[in-house]
Amino acid sequence: MSDRINGRVASRDHARKRHHALGGYPRQPQGEQVSDSTANDSVSVVVCGRCGVSNTATRKFCQECGAGLWENCPTCSTDCPAADSFCGNCGEDLAAAERLLVQESQEQLSAIEEMSRKGELEIAIQKLRALTNEQTHPCLESTRTKAKKLLKQIVAERDHMVQHAADAMERAKELCDRKEYTCAVGTLEEIPKPFRDTHIRSLLVDTRKKTERIQELKNRLRKREGVTELQRLGTIDQLLTLCPRDTRVIRSAVELRERVMKVVHRALRTCQYQTALSLLEAIPSQVVNKAVKKTQIQVTELAYLASELELAPHVTPATIEAGKRLLRFDPGNQRAKRLVEQMIKRHESAKTKSPTQPVPWSPCPEQTSLDAPVDVASMPSRTRFVSLKLEQDFSLHPGRYYTACGLALQGLGATTVGLNLKPGRSRRFTSLYHLMRKKPFRKSWGIAIGDGGIAAVCLALKDDAQVIIECCQFVPH
């Protein structure tokens, strides 16, 4: 490009001498500039910068060699004769301005190549498109050709990187599905930052957090002092959730399971059923074997029976039977043996005094955790039974029918609390329901499904607003 500009300067010197010999350009008044629209009209003869032949000013190309007779000033964009050394409008040295313009464009091209090497392809593409603009100065033709070639290469590289980022994202998702988060982080970090969209960045942040969490849990697992077996089980369970295929974690979980089973057996020998059950329930499901399942079933029943024996509010045949069953499973439980003997004595002595009244055993709390009052489960005081046998059946386990009675009272509209236990109705039956409610219900069933079985109670409302219990049934599971 510099050789081309130097050659152009030499041809201009030759053309300028020939042009002055032919009479030169008409002189312009000092301080007056030639406008773009009249630049061609102010010149009568234009000498070709290539072959030196004189041409009329109205021509754009040389009549002898076809070269261009006019050039654009790089500074003010005025059309100047190709043989001129300085712009007639702004006085700029045309050759020097062209050299400066070419130098700046080459520096821009070098900067764009550096951007491409850094991965800033989108910015490089925008700048190259500006360089390849056809309206740039003719002296930049060589630079424009290089820019077009480089633009094609960078666009192809950009498209390749976009496809690479999409493929890496899919591989990372598959790795995350397999819970291989460390590999997923490595795959996502291979994507250059300019090609990480919102989804890629979000997944990368999430997988990094999970890998950090895994490392934190592994460090916690290495600690030996001040950590209980229950805490270790929780740590192992979280690790197996995050990395279920990690062989080291699985091996640690199996070793911890064996140690926990020894602790469970020691707890069972001292009748600490709830402690043993808590440890068994904390064993991660990934390493639970048949022995753990069998022990857990046995301990669950022992804990339930012990709870019934300790916390039963009343002495009933059912609680006595629960105590006997506990002793069959664990004959060495001396406390359970004493409690069962006390229950039997208390129940036998109470049968002769008031057979319909429950025998108190464990005191009830004054209120629940929700600050609701707790009443002793006893016979209802404001209802009557249709028969003595029904009253006797109800008195054996009055607490198991309370929820069903409440539901039946809801159906009769005889409750005094604002809590509504009735299920919602669909809109298609709303009008029919309101039509039926114009006449109050006189009989209602309440059915409650609990842990022990299904309780059903039928209540009837008499004309004097007296509630009668007509039927009560309990079907154990």
Secondary structure, 3 states (H helix, E strand, C coil): CHHHHHHHHHHHHHHHHHHHHCCCCCCCCCCCCCCHHHCCCCCCEEECCCCCCEEECCCCECCCCCCECEEECCCCCCEEECCCCECCCCCCEHHHHHHHHHHHHHHHHHHHHHHHHHCCHHHHHHHHHHHCCCCCCHHHHHHHHHHHHHHHHHHHHHHHHHHHHHHHHHHHHHHHHCCCHHHHHHHHHCCCHHHCCHHHHHHHHHHHHHHHHHHHHHHHHHCCCCCCHHHHHHHHHHHHHHCCCCHHHHHHHHHHHHHHHHHHHHHHHCCCHHHHHHHHHHCCHHHCCHHHHHHHHHHHHHHHHHHHHHHCCEECHHHHHHHHHHHHHCCCCHHHHHHHHHHHHHHHHHHHHCCCCCEECCCCCCECCCCCECCCCCCCCCEEECCHHHHHHHHHCHHHHHHHHHHHHHHHCCCCCCCCCCCCCCHHHHHHHHHHHCCCCCEEEEEEECCCEEEEEEEEECCCCCEEEEEEEEEEC
